Amino acid sequence: MTDPAGFLAVDSGGSGLRVVVGTVGRGATARRESREPVRTGDRGIDPGHFMEQLVPMVRALMAEAGADRLDAAAVGAAGMASLGDALRAELPDALGREFGIGRVALAADAVTAYVGALGPRRGAVVAAGTGLIAIGTDLTNWRRADGWGHLLGDCGSGAWIGRAGLEAALRAYDGRPGGSAGLLARAGELFGPVRGLPGKLYPRPDRPAVLASFAPQVAACADGDPVAADILRAAARHMADSAAAVCPTTGEPQVALTGGLFKMGDPLVVPLQEELAKRLPAARTVPAAGDPLDGSVRIATDLATDALTLPSDEAMLCVVNGKGD
């Protein structure tokens, strides 16, 4: 009997690397993670730094999983669509040389979020955390909406909600219309005197995350504070706009929500469900089955068994052969 096909699945994001090695039939049997994000430089995502972290993790995981060989790999990475040229050019050969992997799927993290949430089905996924992106497919093409960052977009995201909440706090501080005394009090508790907020916020390289840290305070105020509630309703409308922009228009597509922002619960999710029902009456909202790492595992497993049916796209999802046998 031949050994079962082994696979490698990777989720690379702003908090580091999550890596799984498994075998077809037994699933994901060994996991590790690194808290060091892969560097991004002039060439985009740095393939050398990626492999520097990945190689020792994978060797340890292969031993732990009892996998003698790896047939396929799926790598999902934040920034792959716009910053992944060097990864696409170098990673397949590097994985082939190090591990003999013959087939590699390189995916944007929005794609792995989609597959983790819905699998290979028609529909749309809204992935919301500090930022926000919507992605959809009719199983022929991929469509994406937003994901443009906190200065130009990410409308409805944690950073967007946090910024709107802090604006309402500063309006209350100034005595302008549209302010919220409740949000002003919470801003003072979290950041100190609000007159010093610009100096604390603007120079920060992690400004989106700092803004997003105030989003839970907006949700906590929403019951009884109409300004906070209106911010979340506006966020829900933005999310529904993005979902409608990418969702297939025929049949009964599925829509799923994924990402840490939805841990805020009913204050955000209830108005979002209402907006989705208005914008996408033919769609069925379903719970997300899994996260982006689960999506990478599904893509890697399907690739190893020649069962991958998702549409190919140079920026969003491409499959290439490792040549360094």
Disulfide bonds with the S-S distance in Angstrom:
none
